[in-house]
Amino acid sequence: MEVMCYDTGTTYMLSENIFNVSFNEPLVHQITVAYLTRKRQGSKAQKSRSEVSGSGKKPWRQKGTGRARSGSLRSPLWRSGGVSFAAKPKKYLVKINKKMYQGAIKSIFSELIRQNRLFLFTEFYVQDFKTKFLFKKLHSMNFKRVLIITDSICRNLFYASRNLYNVCVLNVHSINPVSLISYDNVLITISAIKKIEAMFQ
């Protein structure tokens, strides 16, 4: 399929197998949820009675004191004792097949083209690393919430985009379904397109 380059006006042929497939909404939803789930830290942790600090000595003898029997200072019933059912770090991993992930990415790219939200550039750069240069460039093209995908992130573009909360710059190997669907427009270079075609063929 042919797509016109935004900056030069020339047309570029895109792979039909990647950029012209039907939109599979259930698959995209499944992959997106799995991706967000895998980003959870799962770092909550508590100490059980075997892990808290304290002596293993019996506080008092078993009988004759009139007090309830007790065998450990680290009992969950005591202050500074362990937790009965201590929470441990958990890995929120959901198995995703490679073909499913690639199919979701292809589906999203194809839908972006159908909705006229994917814009092709021969190259995308800014003359300086200051934020105002990138802001003025995007403002002149009437782009607001933008994802910029390049072959490799140049220094100026990286630093210029850091202070713009509605602009994200990624290289080809960092694209993900959440980023692709979170922005109004996606700007991508031809060199990045070639790498994507090589990765997903």
C-alpha positions as CSV (number, residue, x, y, z in Angstrom):
1,M,0.0,0.0,0.0
2,E,1.1,3.6,-0.7
3,V,1.5,6.2,1.9
4,M,2.5,9.8,1.3
5,C,5.5,11.2,3.2
6,Y,4.4,14.2,5.2
7,D,7.6,16.3,4.7
8,T,8.4,15.6,1.0
9,G,5.0,14.8,-0.5
10,T,6.4,11.6,-2.2
11,T,4.7,8.2,-1.8
12,Y,6.3,5.2,-0.1
13,M,5.2,1.6,-0.4
14,L,4.4,-0.2,2.9
15,S,4.1,-3.9,3.5
16,E,0.5,-5.2,3.1
17,N,1.2,-7.9,5.7
18,I,2.0,-5.4,8.4
19,F,0.2,-2.1,7.6
20,N,-3.0,-3.4,5.9
21,V,-4.5,-6.1,8.2
22,S,-7.9,-6.2,9.8
23,F,-8.3,-4.7,13.3
24,N,-8.5,-7.5,15.9
25,E,-10.0,-5.7,18.9
26,P,-10.0,-8.7,21.3
27,L,-6.4,-9.5,20.6
28,V,-5.3,-5.8,21.0
29,H,-7.2,-5.7,24.3
30,Q,-5.6,-8.9,25.6
31,I,-2.1,-7.8,24.7
32,T,-2.6,-4.3,26.2
33,V,-3.9,-5.7,29.5
34,A,-1.0,-8.3,29.6
35,Y,1.6,-5.5,28.9
36,L,0.2,-3.3,31.7
37,T,0.1,-6.3,34.0
38,R,3.7,-7.1,33.4
39,K,4.7,-3.6,34.4
40,R,3.4,-4.1,38.0
41,Q,6.2,-4.1,40.5
42,G,4.8,-6.6,42.9
43,S,7.3,-5.5,45.5
44,K,5.0,-5.7,48.5
45,A,6.8,-7.7,51.2
46,Q,6.2,-8.5,54.9
47,K,8.2,-10.6,57.4
48,S,6.9,-13.8,58.8
49,R,7.7,-15.1,62.4
50,S,10.8,-16.9,61.0
51,E,12.2,-13.7,59.5
52,V,11.7,-11.0,62.1
53,S,14.6,-10.3,64.5
54,G,14.3,-11.6,68.1
55,S,15.3,-14.4,70.4
56,G,14.1,-18.0,70.1
57,K,14.0,-18.3,73.9
58,K,10.8,-19.2,75.6
59,P,9.6,-16.1,77.5
60,W,8.6,-17.9,80.7
61,R,8.1,-21.4,81.8
62,Q,5.2,-23.4,80.6
63,K,3.3,-23.8,83.9
64,G,2.9,-22.1,87.3
65,T,3.0,-18.4,86.3
66,G,-0.7,-17.9,85.9
67,R,-0.1,-16.4,82.4
68,A,-1.0,-17.9,79.1
69,R,1.6,-20.2,77.7
70,S,4.0,-18.7,75.2
71,G,6.8,-20.1,73.2
72,S,8.3,-17.3,71.2
73,L,8.8,-13.5,71.2
74,R,8.3,-13.5,67.5
75,S,4.7,-14.8,67.6
76,P,2.2,-12.8,65.4
77,L,0.2,-12.2,68.6
78,W,3.0,-10.1,70.1
79,R,4.1,-6.6,69.4
80,S,7.0,-6.5,66.9
81,G,6.2,-10.1,66.0
82,G,6.0,-11.6,62.5
83,V,2.9,-11.4,60.3
84,S,0.7,-14.5,60.2
85,F,0.3,-14.7,56.4
86,A,3.1,-12.5,55.2
87,A,2.9,-11.0,51.8
88,K,5.8,-11.8,49.5
89,P,7.0,-10.2,46.2
90,K,4.9,-11.4,43.4
91,K,5.6,-11.5,39.6
92,Y,2.6,-10.5,37.6
93,L,3.7,-12.2,34.4
94,V,1.2,-13.2,31.7
95,K,2.5,-15.5,28.9
96,I,2.1,-13.9,25.5
97,N,3.0,-15.8,22.4
98,K,5.3,-14.0,19.9
99,K,2.8,-14.3,17.1
100,M,0.0,-12.8,19.2
101,Y,2.1,-9.8,20.1
102,Q,3.2,-9.2,16.5
103,G,-0.4,-9.6,15.4
104,A,-1.5,-7.0,17.8
105,I,1.2,-4.5,16.8
106,K,0.3,-5.1,13.1
107,S,-3.4,-4.6,13.9
108,I,-2.7,-1.3,15.7
109,F,-0.5,0.1,12.9
110,S,-3.1,-0.8,10.3
111,E,-5.8,0.9,12.2
112,L,-3.7,4.0,12.7
113,I,-3.3,4.3,8.9
114,R,-7.0,3.8,8.4
115,Q,-7.8,6.5,10.9
116,N,-5.2,8.9,9.3
117,R,-3.2,9.0,12.6
118,L,0.1,7.7,11.2
119,F,2.3,10.2,9.5
120,L,5.4,9.1,7.5
121,F,8.6,11.3,7.5
122,T,11.8,10.8,5.6
123,E,13.6,12.0,8.7
124,F,12.6,13.8,11.8
125,Y,15.0,16.0,13.7
126,V,15.4,19.3,15.6
127,Q,18.2,21.8,15.1
128,D,18.9,22.1,18.9
129,F,18.2,20.2,22.0
130,K,16.0,22.9,23.5
131,T,12.4,22.1,24.1
132,K,11.1,25.3,22.3
133,F,12.4,24.1,18.9
134,L,10.5,20.8,19.1
135,F,7.4,22.6,20.4
136,K,7.4,25.1,17.6
137,K,8.0,22.4,15.0
138,L,5.1,20.3,16.2
139,H,2.9,23.4,16.7
140,S,3.5,24.5,13.1
141,M,2.3,21.0,11.9
142,N,-0.7,21.2,14.3
143,F,0.4,18.1,16.3
144,K,-0.4,18.0,20.0
145,R,-0.3,14.5,21.6
146,V,2.4,12.8,19.5
147,L,4.4,9.6,19.6
148,I,7.6,9.9,17.5
149,I,9.2,6.7,16.4
150,T,12.7,6.8,14.9
151,D,15.4,4.3,13.9
152,S,17.7,5.6,16.6
153,I,17.0,8.5,19.0
154,C,19.3,11.4,18.3
155,R,20.5,13.5,21.2
156,N,18.7,16.7,20.3
157,L,15.3,15.0,19.8
158,F,15.7,13.1,23.1
159,Y,16.5,16.1,25.2
160,A,14.0,18.4,23.5
161,S,11.1,16.0,24.1
162,R,11.8,15.3,27.8
163,N,9.9,18.3,29.1
164,L,6.9,17.8,26.9
165,Y,4.4,15.6,28.8
166,N,2.3,15.0,25.6
167,V,5.3,14.0,23.4
168,C,7.0,10.7,23.5
169,V,10.1,9.6,21.5
170,L,10.8,5.9,21.1
171,N,13.2,3.9,18.9
172,V,12.0,0.8,16.9
173,H,12.9,-1.7,19.6
174,S,10.9,0.2,22.3
175,I,7.5,0.4,20.6
176,N,4.7,-1.2,22.6
177,P,0.9,-1.4,22.2
178,V,0.1,1.0,25.1
179,S,2.3,3.8,23.6
180,L,0.8,3.3,20.1
181,I,-2.8,3.7,21.2
182,S,-2.2,6.4,23.9
183,Y,-1.3,9.2,21.5
184,D,-3.5,11.1,19.0
185,N,-0.8,10.9,16.2
186,V,2.2,8.7,15.5
187,L,5.1,10.2,13.5
188,I,7.5,7.6,12.1
189,T,10.5,7.8,9.9
190,I,11.2,5.7,6.8
191,S,14.2,4.1,8.3
192,A,12.1,3.0,11.3
193,I,9.5,1.6,8.9
194,K,12.2,-0.5,7.2
195,K,13.3,-1.9,10.5
196,I,9.7,-2.7,11.6
197,E,9.1,-4.5,8.3
198,A,12.2,-6.6,8.8
199,M,11.2,-7.4,12.4
200,F,7.6,-8.4,11.7
201,Q,7.9,-10.1,8.3
